[in-house]
Amino acid sequence: MSAVVKFENVVAVAGSFPVLTGVDITVQEGEIVLLQGKNGAGKTSLLRACAGLIRINDGSAQVFGFDMRINRQAPRRYIGLLGHENNLYRDLWAIEHVEFRAVAGGGQRGDAAEALARVGLASRLWSVPISALSAGQRRKVAIASLIVNRPRLWLLDEPHSALDAVSRADLNAILKDAADSGATVIFASHEGVLSEELSSRVVTLRGGQVVEDSSAR
Amino acid sequence: MLAEVLLLARKDLRIERRAKVALGQVAPLTLLIVVVFAFALDANAPLLEIGAGGLYWVAVLYGGTLLTQRAFELETEGGNFDDFRMSPIKVHSLFLGKSLSLFIQICALELVLTPAVLLLYDVQVTDWLLLIAAGVAGAVAFSVCGVLWGVMAAGLRVRSTLLPLLLIPVLAPVLLAGSRAFETALGIRADAGWSWTSLMFVIAAVHTVVGLAAFGFLLEEN
């Protein structure tokens, strides 16, 4: 196994506020890592730093071997990010949106139907504008948009939010399958048991730092 | 790269077809501007005729600014801007794809405005080729400038007010050149209409080169 994410004493500042204050974390290929912590602990910032969406101000940060202080765009082609928001084009149909994401990521248009079926979105909803879907259905479209790009690193912020019990179990199965096929998953969640069942490792953050790591026990 | 450009432009135009912002909201609003000018200057018909080219381009400037804002709202609403930045599509394709979709929408706007101006301001076209060339040149210049400056404002909270402040001074030379070229095409002045049209193409070319070079940086720094 090789390190997909390797952060050493990483400091990141948003505006004038330090969001990461010396993070040390190494995540190996195939791991499913749960990030825990109170609101403002730095979970979302750590995910965004892994995606190269925030600048690293100090420390050493590598994702897929790329130095994130020099070239934070390079690893993005291997990364799928699901944030708090679903990042959806509200006026597109669900199928159109996923097809767009599939083709934009170098995949096939036909992958979209398979992905939507995989997340359990009823086929009658595929040709409905996303703005007309419920919050849970939109979340499913967002997850399907990740699946079609087959990311090697999944970065998920509260991925279970708005999903019902069956869909949460489906999502866990999707993420486990991805990890079994060699992908790495890092997700932030406040869902207790459900998230701990999924994860192979639990990392707790506080004040922008890692304060507990189950792999170190 | 062409496939990526077309993919992005097609996506934007499909959204526009559904949302009908350009033709359903922006075009009627700019038509209203043309009508309001017609009412305001009705007492002085010759003045309206002389100002037809300029008033047309003022309406295009206003509508084009709204369409530019809309083009980036698509990418910023619902957290989409992160996805736009994370997109595996090359930055050059992002710039050109956005520009292409904006170009088509501005052309559609011009197609609505042109007959309205001819009818309401009672002017005749003496050089259709120049009129079309100037319209296309203006639309190209508007679209590439709009995308270049639009991305600068896209990540900011004050984007809705900042973008017009940034864009309108930059587009002022296009407004001037377009007005002069139209005045020649409408037979109002015997001036160098083609030179003004060429100037708009030059402005478009310069902004395209700058956009291709700087778009990735601007996207990251937002």
Contacts between the chains, C-beta under 8 A, distances in Angstrom:
chain1	res1	chain2	res2	distance
A	48	B	82	7.9
A	51	B	82	7.8
A	51	B	86	6.4
A	53	B	82	6.1
A	53	B	85	6.5
A	53	B	86	7.4
A	72	B	220	7.9
A	73	B	216	7.7
A	73	B	220	7.1
A	76	B	86	5.3
A	76	B	88	7.3
A	77	B	88	5.1
A	79	B	86	7.0
A	81	B	82	6.5
A	81	B	83	7.7
A	81	B	86	5.7
A	83	B	79	5.4
A	83	B	82	5.9
A	84	B	79	7.0
A	85	B	78	5.2
A	85	B	79	2.7
A	85	B	80	7.8
A	85	B	82	7.9
A	86	B	78	6.2
A	86	B	79	7.1
A	87	B	78	6.2
A	87	B	79	5.0
A	87	B	80	5.1
A	87	B	82	6.3
A	87	B	83	4.1
A	88	B	78	5.8
A	88	B	80	7.4
A	89	B	11	7.2
A	89	B	15	5.8
A	89	B	74	6.5
A	89	B	80	7.0
A	90	B	77	7.2
A	90	B	78	6.6
A	91	B	14	8.0
A	91	B	15	4.5
A	91	B	18	4.2
A	91	B	19	4.7
A	92	B	11	7.4
A	92	B	14	6.6
A	92	B	15	6.2
A	92	B	18	7.4
A	96	B	14	6.8
A	100	B	7	7.1
A	100	B	11	5.2
A	103	B	7	5.8
A	104	B	4	7.5
A	104	B	7	6.3
A	104	B	8	7.8
A	104	B	87	6.1
A	104	B	88	6.0
A	104	B	89	5.2
A	105	B	88	5.0
A	106	B	88	6.4
A	129	B	18	6.7
A	149	B	88	7.4
